[in-house]
Amino acid sequence: MKAILYTGAGDTSVITLGEAPTPEPGPRQVRIRVRASALNRADILQRRGRYPTPPGWPANIPGLEYAGEIETLGAGATRWKLGDRVMGLVGGGAHAEFVVVHEDETMASPAGMSLTDAAAIPEVFLTAWDALVTRGRMQPGERVLIHAVGSGIGTAAIQLIKRLGGTSVGTSRSSDKLASATALGLDEAIDTSTGGFADRLSAPVHVVLDVLGGPAFADNLAVLAPRGRLVMLGFLQGPQAEVSLQPILSKRLEVIGTTMRVRSLEERIPLVREFSERVVPWFSTGMRPIIAAVYPFTAIAEAHAVMERDENFGKIELAW
């Protein structure tokens, strides 16, 4: 099969379009003909040698999400039929023509949606849902601060918070991204190109979705209301912080770390089931993935460059 391969760790010169063995499904697994995938920050970090693939997934083929059709059924796989349109999240290997997964960790693609659009859903919407609901325990009426609100996770979180009855607050260094986020439904926008965010919120927040890391840690604690939850999803600005921990005790705060990629099958299946039942129907009633651009896999190096320059609002998609 055709696949995107990393020949080493480094800049975009290590990316190549080559051939790899077509994976064979085992018991209760399915092989999916991938029609589209997406580029994520994890793919950039993996290319740089800073985010290795979890055990059990291809070490040199990136890609965390896919949309396509069921092409082959493994022994005992009965949930899907050949040709069913599905989407899902994997630990790696989705930047290829085929991917193999357990039948219970893939989801039906939303009815009437193109597979290119469907491929923009799994990573960001599953991550945002898990961070808001499972980890952050968001309740109706609560305020949620979203850092890097123009990202895929940010655009997903804005829409989920609205559906869950909350108020969204977003930060970005780009006024254009904040304008686009506001048009999408963001309730309060904070431009951090000229300063911090802590003293510019209209009121404390109950949940923070943080991808910035160490430099934002103290201010995240400062803006949380009593019993607030800080959900940490990444460290774009670095993992180191030197701060007073006093607010954690005095305000009874929770600091919650989470990542999707390293989760076991036993963790992924219940999340996929809940998401399929509760969230996927919303894509038929107005919720949608926000796509910045679609590149053919032959132009994947260009897609990497665009993401590294932080030019995109929403998802960067890849299609065969």
C-alpha positions in Angstrom: 0.0 0.0 0.0 1.0 3.6 -0.3 1.9 5.3 2.9 3.6 8.4 4.3 6.9 7.4 5.9 9.2 9.2 8.2 12.8 8.2 7.2 14.2 9.7 10.4 13.8 12.7 12.8 14.0 16.2 11.4 12.5 18.8 9.2 10.1 18.1 6.3 12.9 16.5 4.3 12.4 13.3 6.2 8.8 12.8 4.9 8.4 10.5 1.9 5.5 8.9 0.1 6.5 5.2 -0.2 5.3 1.6 0.0 4.5 -0.3 3.2 3.0 -3.8 3.8 -0.8 -3.8 3.8 -1.9 -4.7 7.3 -3.9 -7.8 7.9 -6.9 -7.8 10.3 -6.8 -10.2 13.2 -9.8 -11.5 15.2 -12.6 -9.0 15.6 -10.6 -6.4 13.6 -11.5 -4.7 10.4 -9.3 -3.3 7.6 -10.4 0.2 6.4 -9.7 1.7 3.0 -8.6 5.2 4.1 -10.0 8.0 1.9 -8.9 10.9 4.1 -7.0 11.7 7.2 -5.8 14.9 8.9 -2.6 16.5 10.1 -2.2 17.0 13.9 0.5 18.5 16.1 1.4 15.0 17.3 2.4 14.2 13.7 4.8 17.2 13.7 6.3 16.2 17.1 6.7 12.6 15.9 8.5 13.9 12.8 10.9 15.9 15.0 11.6 12.8 17.1 9.8 14.1 20.2 6.6 12.0 20.3 7.2 8.3 19.5 4.4 6.0 18.4 2.8 4.0 21.2 3.5 0.2 21.2 1.4 -1.7 18.7 1.2 1.0 16.0 3.5 1.5 13.0 6.6 3.3 14.2 7.3 5.1 10.9 3.8 5.9 9.5 2.2 8.9 11.1 -1.5 9.7 11.3 -4.0 9.7 14.2 -7.4 9.7 12.4 -9.1 8.4 9.4 -12.3 8.2 7.4 -13.0 5.5 4.8 -14.8 2.3 4.0 -14.7 -1.2 5.6 -12.7 -3.2 3.1 -12.0 -6.5 5.0 -13.5 -8.2 8.0 -11.3 -10.2 10.4 -12.4 -13.5 12.0 -15.4 -13.0 14.2 -15.9 -9.3 13.2 -19.7 -8.8 12.9 -20.4 -5.2 13.7 -19.8 -3.8 10.3 -20.5 -4.7 6.7 -18.2 -4.4 3.7 -18.5 -0.9 2.3 -19.7 0.8 5.5 -18.4 4.3 5.9 -16.5 4.8 9.1 -14.2 7.1 10.9 -11.9 6.8 13.9 -8.9 7.5 16.0 -5.7 5.4 16.1 -2.3 5.6 17.7 -0.5 5.9 14.4 -0.6 4.6 10.8 -3.5 6.5 9.4 -1.5 8.3 6.8 -1.7 5.2 4.6 -4.1 3.7 2.2 -5.2 1.1 4.7 -5.5 0.9 8.5 -6.5 -2.0 10.8 -8.5 -1.5 14.0 -10.7 -3.4 16.4 -14.3 -3.3 15.2 -15.5 -1.6 18.4 -13.2 1.4 18.2 -14.4 2.7 14.8 -17.5 4.9 14.4 -20.1 5.4 11.7 -19.3 8.4 9.6 -22.1 11.0 10.0 -24.9 10.5 7.4 -24.6 12.8 4.4 -21.1 14.0 5.3 -18.2 13.6 2.9 -15.4 11.3 4.1 -13.0 14.2 3.9 -15.1 16.2 6.3 -15.6 13.1 8.6 -11.8 12.7 8.8 -11.7 16.1 10.6 -13.8 14.8 13.5 -12.2 12.0 15.5 -9.1 13.6 17.0 -10.4 17.0 17.9 -14.0 16.3 18.8 -13.2 13.1 20.8 -10.4 15.0 22.6 -12.6 18.0 23.3 -15.5 15.9 24.5 -13.3 13.8 26.8 -11.6 16.9 28.2 -14.9 18.8 28.7 -17.2 16.1 29.9 -15.2 13.1 31.2 -12.2 14.9 32.6 -13.5 18.4 33.2 -17.0 17.4 34.3 -18.4 20.6 32.7 -21.9 21.5 33.8 -24.6 23.7 32.1 -24.0 27.4 33.0 -20.2 27.0 33.5 -17.6 29.1 31.8 -14.8 27.4 29.9 -11.5 29.0 28.8 -10.0 27.5 25.6 -6.4 28.3 24.8 -5.3 28.4 21.1 -9.0 28.7 20.2 -8.3 28.7 16.5 -7.0 25.1 16.6 -9.0 22.1 15.7 -9.6 21.3 19.3 -10.6 24.9 19.9 -13.1 25.0 17.1 -14.6 21.7 18.3 -14.7 22.9 21.9 -16.6 26.1 21.0 -19.4 24.0 19.4 -19.5 21.4 22.2 -19.7 24.0 25.0 -22.6 25.7 23.2 -24.4 22.3 23.0 -23.7 21.6 26.6 -25.1 24.9 27.8 -21.9 26.7 28.7 -20.1 29.9 27.9 -16.9 29.8 25.9 -13.9 32.1 26.4 -11.0 31.8 23.9 -7.4 33.1 23.6 -5.3 33.5 20.4 -2.5 35.7 19.2 -4.4 36.2 15.9 -7.2 38.7 15.7 -8.4 37.0 12.5 -8.7 33.7 14.2 -10.6 35.3 17.1 -13.0 36.9 14.6 -13.5 33.5 12.9 -14.0 31.8 16.3 -16.6 34.5 17.3 -18.5 33.8 14.1 -18.5 30.2 15.1 -20.0 30.9 18.4 -17.2 31.9 20.8 -18.7 34.1 23.6 -15.6 36.0 24.8 -12.4 36.5 22.8 -9.1 37.5 24.2 -6.2 38.6 21.9 -2.9 37.6 23.6 -0.7 39.2 20.9 -0.2 42.2 23.1 -0.4 40.8 26.6 -1.6 38.1 29.0 -5.1 36.8 29.6 -5.5 36.6 33.3 -6.5 40.2 34.0 -8.7 40.5 30.9 -11.4 37.9 31.6 -14.8 39.3 32.4 -15.2 36.7 35.2 -13.5 33.5 36.5 -13.9 30.3 34.6 -14.8 26.8 35.8 -12.8 24.7 33.3 -9.6 25.5 31.4 -8.6 23.5 28.3 -4.8 24.2 28.1 -2.4 23.3 25.3 0.2 26.0 26.3 1.8 24.3 29.3 4.3 25.8 31.8 4.3 29.5 31.0 0.5 29.7 31.3 0.2 27.5 34.4 0.1 30.2 37.1 -2.4 32.3 35.2 -4.6 29.3 34.6 -4.7 28.7 38.3 -5.4 32.4 38.9 -8.5 32.6 36.6 -10.2 29.4 37.9 -13.1 29.8 40.1 -13.2 27.8 43.4 -13.4 24.0 42.6 -12.3 24.7 39.1 -10.7 22.1 36.8 -7.5 22.7 34.7 -7.4 20.1 32.0 -3.9 19.9 30.4 -3.7 18.7 26.8 -0.3 19.8 25.7 2.8 21.9 26.2 3.1 24.1 23.1 5.1 26.7 25.1 7.1 24.2 27.1 6.5 21.8 30.1 8.4 23.7 32.8 6.7 26.0 35.4 7.8 27.7 38.6 4.6 28.8 40.4 3.0 28.9 43.8 0.7 25.9 44.4 -1.3 27.8 47.0 -4.3 28.5 44.7 -4.7 24.7 44.2 -5.4 24.3 48.0 -7.2 27.5 48.8 -9.6 27.2 45.8 -9.8 23.4 45.9 -8.7 23.2 42.3 -8.0 20.1 40.2 -5.2 19.8 37.7 -5.9 17.0 35.3 -3.5 15.6 32.6 -4.9 13.7 29.6 -3.8 12.5 26.2 -5.7 10.3 23.8 -2.9 8.6 21.9 -1.5 6.3 24.5 -4.9 4.9 25.8 -5.5 1.2 25.7 -8.3 -0.4 23.7 -10.2 -0.9 26.9 -10.2 2.9 27.5 -10.9 3.8 23.9 -14.0 1.6 23.3 -16.3 3.2 26.0 -15.3 6.7 24.9 -16.1 5.8 21.2 -19.4 4.3 22.3 -20.5 7.3 24.3 -19.3 9.7 21.6 -21.2 7.8 18.9 -24.4 7.8 20.9 -24.3 11.4 22.3 -22.3 13.5 19.9 -22.4 12.0 16.4 -26.1 12.8 16.0 -25.3 16.5 16.5 -23.5 16.6 13.1 -26.9 16.1 11.5 -28.2 19.2 13.3 -25.7 21.9 12.6 -22.4 21.0 14.3 -19.5 20.6 11.9 -15.8 20.2 11.7 -14.0 23.4 10.7 -11.5 22.7 7.9 -8.8 25.2 7.0 -7.5 23.4 3.9 -7.4 20.0 2.1 -4.1 18.8 0.7 -3.4 15.7 -1.4 -1.1 13.3 0.4 1.5 14.1 -2.3 1.7 17.6 -0.8 2.0 16.6 2.8 5.3 18.4 3.3 3.5 21.7 2.4 0.7 20.8 4.9 3.4 20.3 7.6 4.9 23.7 6.8 1.5 25.5 7.1 0.8 24.0 10.5 4.3 24.8 11.7 3.7 28.4 10.7 0.4 28.4 12.7 -1.5 29.7 9.7 -4.6 27.5 9.9 -7.9 28.1 11.6 -9.4 24.7 12.1 -8.2 21.4 10.6 -5.7 20.6 7.9 -7.0 17.6 6.0 -5.2 15.1 3.8 -6.9 13.0 1.0 -5.8 10.2 -1.3 
